[in-house]
Amino acid sequence: MLEKIFESLLIKSRIVTILPVIFGLIGAFVLFIIASYDVFKVILYTYNYFFGLNTNIDLHEDVVALIIGAVDLYLMALVLFIFSFGVYELFISEIEEFKQMKQSKVLEVHSLDQLKDKLAKVIIMVLIVNFFQRVLQMKFSTPMDMTFLAGSILALCLGLYFLHKGNH
C-alpha cells in the first residue's frame, strides 16, 4: 500500500514541470517584446534620418546592428517557446488541438532527445547570428584578422553542412 501511495505521489509530482513551462513562455514573450521594440527603434531611426530630424546616426551600422540583435532575440525567444511546449507535451499532457494544425510539426516533441535536437539546432542558429553581429562590430587591421575571419566562416559553414547532413 505504501508503494502505491508513493508511486501515485511520484506520478503527480510531474506537475511541477509546469513551472519551467510557464516561466519559459513568460521569458519568450519578454524576448519577443524586446526584439519588436528594437525593430520599432529601427523604423524610428530610419524615419528620422530620411526626414532630416536626426542625421547624427550612422544609419547603416546602427540599423544593421539593431536588426541582427532583434533576430538574435527572436531566435532565443523561439528556444524558450520550443522548450516550453516540449516540456509540457513530454511531462504534463499532449495538446490534441495543436496536433491538428500543419504548423504543429515545429513544436511537436515525442521524446527528450527530440526536444534536445530541436533546441540544439535553434541554439546553433542563435550562436551564428550572434557571431555575425560581433563580426560586424570588429575592426580588421591586419591580414591575419581577415584570415581568422575566413577560417571562422569556413568552420561555421562546415558545422551547418554536417548538421544538415545529419538530418538525412
C-alpha positions as CSV (number, residue, x, y, z in Angstrom):
1,M,0.0,0.0,0.0
2,L,2.8,2.4,0.9
3,E,4.4,1.6,-2.5
4,K,1.2,2.5,-4.4
5,I,0.9,5.8,-2.4
6,F,4.5,6.6,-3.2
7,E,4.1,5.8,-6.9
8,S,0.9,7.9,-7.1
9,L,2.7,10.8,-5.5
10,L,5.7,10.4,-7.8
11,I,3.4,10.4,-10.9
12,K,1.6,13.5,-9.6
13,S,4.9,15.3,-8.9
14,R,5.4,15.7,-12.7
15,I,3.1,18.7,-12.5
16,V,6.0,20.7,-11.0
17,T,7.3,20.8,-14.6
18,I,4.6,23.4,-15.2
19,L,7.0,26.0,-13.7
20,P,9.6,25.8,-16.5
21,V,6.7,25.8,-19.0
22,I,5.1,29.0,-17.5
23,F,8.4,30.9,-17.0
24,G,9.8,29.7,-20.3
25,L,6.7,31.2,-22.0
26,I,7.0,34.4,-20.0
27,G,10.7,34.7,-21.0
28,A,9.8,34.1,-24.6
29,F,7.1,36.8,-24.6
30,V,9.5,39.2,-22.9
31,L,12.2,38.5,-25.6
32,F,9.6,38.9,-28.4
33,I,8.6,42.3,-26.9
34,I,12.2,43.5,-26.6
35,A,13.1,42.3,-30.1
36,S,10.0,44.0,-31.5
37,Y,10.9,47.2,-29.7
38,D,14.4,47.1,-31.3
39,V,12.7,46.8,-34.8
40,F,10.4,49.7,-33.9
41,K,13.5,51.7,-33.0
42,V,14.9,50.9,-36.4
43,I,11.8,52.2,-38.0
44,L,12.0,55.4,-36.0
45,Y,15.8,55.8,-36.8
46,T,15.1,55.4,-40.5
47,Y,12.2,57.8,-40.4
48,N,14.1,60.4,-38.5
49,Y,17.1,60.0,-40.8
50,F,15.2,60.3,-44.1
51,F,13.2,63.3,-43.0
52,G,16.2,65.1,-41.6
53,L,15.2,65.0,-37.9
54,N,18.4,63.2,-36.8
55,T,21.3,62.9,-39.2
56,N,23.9,62.2,-36.4
57,I,23.3,58.5,-36.5
58,D,25.2,56.1,-38.7
59,L,22.1,54.6,-40.4
60,H,23.9,51.5,-41.8
61,E,25.8,50.4,-38.7
62,D,23.0,51.2,-36.2
63,V,20.2,49.7,-38.2
64,V,22.1,46.6,-39.1
65,A,23.2,46.1,-35.5
66,L,19.7,46.6,-34.2
67,I,18.1,44.2,-36.7
68,I,20.6,41.5,-36.2
69,G,20.2,41.9,-32.4
70,A,16.4,41.6,-32.9
71,V,16.8,38.4,-34.9
72,D,19.1,37.1,-32.2
73,L,16.4,37.8,-29.5
74,Y,13.6,36.3,-31.7
75,L,15.7,33.1,-32.0
76,M,16.3,33.0,-28.3
77,A,12.6,33.5,-27.7
78,L,11.9,30.6,-30.0
79,V,14.3,28.4,-28.0
80,L,12.2,29.2,-24.9
81,F,9.0,28.6,-26.8
82,I,10.1,25.2,-28.2
83,F,11.4,24.3,-24.7
84,S,8.1,25.2,-23.0
85,F,5.9,23.3,-25.5
86,G,8.3,20.3,-25.4
87,V,8.4,20.1,-21.6
88,Y,4.6,20.5,-21.5
89,E,4.0,17.7,-24.0
90,L,6.6,15.4,-22.5
91,F,5.7,15.7,-18.9
92,I,2.2,17.1,-18.5
93,S,-0.1,16.4,-21.4
94,E,-0.3,16.3,-25.2
95,I,-2.1,19.2,-26.9
96,E,-4.7,17.5,-29.1
97,E,-6.0,20.6,-30.7
98,F,-2.5,21.6,-31.7
99,K,-1.7,18.3,-33.4
100,Q,-4.4,19.0,-36.0
101,M,-2.6,22.1,-37.3
102,K,0.0,22.0,-40.0
103,Q,2.4,24.2,-38.1
104,S,2.5,21.8,-35.1
105,K,5.4,19.9,-36.6
106,V,7.9,22.6,-35.4
107,L,6.7,22.3,-31.8
108,E,5.7,18.7,-31.7
109,V,8.0,16.6,-29.4
110,H,7.8,12.9,-28.7
111,S,11.0,12.3,-26.7
112,L,13.5,14.2,-24.7
113,D,16.2,13.5,-27.3
114,Q,13.9,15.1,-30.0
115,L,13.5,18.1,-27.8
116,K,17.2,18.4,-27.3
117,D,17.8,18.1,-31.0
118,K,15.3,20.9,-31.8
119,L,16.7,23.1,-29.1
120,A,20.3,22.5,-30.3
121,K,19.6,23.5,-33.8
122,V,17.9,26.8,-32.8
123,I,20.7,27.5,-30.3
124,I,23.3,26.9,-33.1
125,M,21.4,29.5,-35.2
126,V,21.5,31.9,-32.2
127,L,25.2,31.5,-32.0
128,I,25.7,32.0,-35.7
129,V,23.6,35.2,-35.6
130,N,25.5,36.4,-32.6
131,F,28.8,35.7,-34.3
132,F,27.6,37.7,-37.3
133,Q,26.6,40.6,-35.1
134,R,30.1,40.6,-33.4
135,V,31.9,40.3,-36.8
136,L,30.1,43.4,-38.0
137,Q,31.4,45.4,-35.0
138,M,35.0,44.2,-35.4
139,K,37.7,46.3,-36.8
140,F,40.1,44.4,-39.1
141,S,43.6,45.8,-39.1
142,T,45.9,43.0,-40.2
143,P,45.7,40.3,-42.9
144,M,45.8,37.8,-40.0
145,D,42.5,39.2,-38.8
146,M,40.9,38.5,-42.2
147,T,42.4,35.0,-42.2
148,F,40.8,34.3,-38.8
149,L,37.5,35.6,-40.0
150,A,37.7,33.4,-43.1
151,G,38.6,30.4,-41.0
152,S,35.7,31.1,-38.7
153,I,33.2,31.4,-41.5
154,L,34.6,28.2,-43.0
155,A,34.1,26.4,-39.6
156,L,30.5,27.7,-39.4
157,C,29.8,26.5,-42.9
158,L,31.2,23.1,-42.2
159,G,29.2,22.8,-39.0
160,L,26.0,23.8,-40.7
161,Y,26.7,21.3,-43.5
162,F,27.2,18.4,-41.1
163,L,24.2,19.5,-39.0
164,H,22.0,19.5,-42.1
165,K,23.6,16.2,-43.4
166,G,22.8,14.6,-40.1
167,N,19.0,15.1,-40.8
168,H,19.2,12.9,-43.9
